[in-house]
């Protein structure tokens, strides 16, 4: 069967139909009190970025619920924590400040979406309010909000994401095994299993 590609918005609308009225009017440009409540309850977000050449990245960020610092009604800050230092998304932001964020609350099927312009900040007074387990962030992503809205629950309902009886983590090999199979690494499988074992969680902030 040959592929039939969509090449224009009019063709896209032929397939999808018109935007639902409630979806067309849900965009806002400032934080509502309900948005603040959602951010205070969210321990996890995804940050989408793209470089000047169009290459893209989506990076997860997670901390105890409320880790996002609200600076004002149009500005939020997300602390950076120790990681693998690739900094794919951060490097993208240096050439293209546009970002898209999705904030999740475990057990809730809706999400909060924020789009805007970002910058990297290495020091600010509010860093003192983002200390976790004695760790003060060395970097924060500051996002100036241009668009904010709640996204519907359909994707989470279809995927049954929060239903434990649908989970099958054992369908995949361990993370250490995955790394050993897809990367060229010096460590043995046993060394990788040890690295990603019980002590891994103890090194999250140092």
C-alpha positions, 0 to 999 in steps of 0.5 A: 500500500502506498503512503498518502502524506499530508502536506498542508493544514487544509489536508490535515483538517480534512482528516481531523475536522475543526478544532473543538470550541472548548479546546480553541479557547483554553489557552492563557498567558498568565498563571491562574491559581489553579495552575499554581496548585498544579505546579505545587503538586507536580513532581515531574515534567518533560521539557522539549527544546530544539536547536537553531538547526531544528534538531530536537530533544525532550528531557525529563526533570523530577524532584519532590512535588513543588520543585518548580519555583513560581517567580511571578504570574508569567515566570517559573524556574526549574532547578537542575540536578546532577546528571550525565552532563550531556546538557542536550536541552540546555545547549539547544536553548543557547541557540533557540530559547523556545521551549515546551513543557508538560507537567504531570501529577501521578494518578491524574490523567490530565496534564498542564502544558506551558510554552514559552521562552527560556534562559539559563541562570547560574545564580539568583536569590530564589536558588535558596528556595530550591534546596533539596536534601541540602543540595542547592542547584548550580543552574536553573531554567527560567521560563517566561510563559507565553501559552499555558493550558490544561491538556485532556486525559485521553492519552493517559486513559488510552495507555492506562499509564497509572493502572498498576495491573497494566504495567509490565516492567519485566517485559524488558531486560534490566537497564544495565543489560540495555546499556551493555547491549546498545552501547560500547562501554568498558564496564562489565555487565556485573559492574553496570548492575552494581552501578544501577543497583540500590546505591543509585538512588542514594547518589541523586543529589551528589 
